[in-house]
Amino acid sequence: MNTTSHTLPSAAGPVVPHVERATSMVTGQPILIRCECPLGRDHTYAEWRERFGDSAPAE
């Protein structure tokens, strides 16, 4: 049984503009995507999923 609790983005905190970091699979160059999720700091998609899990609504 999974007892991990995930917080939905709307309840996580204030919205602060930042970037979601990714890497191009073609060039290997960084890709910075403007983000305004409640994490409020630069992050990767994996970090976002770790915090909010599968229960977060799709954007």
N, C-alpha and C positions, 0 to 999 in steps of 0.2 A: 504494500500500500504506500502510495506517495503522499507524504505529509508536508511537502514543500508548499509554502504559501506564496502566492504571487499577487502583487498589487497591480490593479488596473492602471493604465497610464493616467487617466483623469484624476486619480486619487494620489498620484505619486508626488506631486509638488508643482511649483509654479513653472510656467512655460518661459524658457530662456533660449533665445536663438543660439545655435551651435552647429556643429557639423557631424554627420555620420561618415565615418571613414570606410572606404572600400579600396580594392586594388583591381586594376584592369587585368583581366585574364589574357588579353591580347598583348599589351605593352608592358605590363608589370608596374605601370605608373599609378600613383595614388589618385583616387577619385574622392573629392570632397562634396558631399551632398548636404545642402542646407536642411536643417532639421529644427523643429520647435517642440520636440517631445518633452515630457516632464522630467527626463533625466537631467536636463539643464547643463550638460557638459558634452564635450566631444566623445564619441563612442563608435564602436563597430555594431553591425547588425547582431552579431553573436552576443555582445554585451547587453544589447537591448532585450534579446530573447531570454537571456539569463535572468534579467530583472523582472520582465513582464510575462514570460512564458507564452503558452498557446492560448490562454484565455483572453489575450488582448484583442480588441476589435481591429479588423483590417482598415487601413487608411485609404 
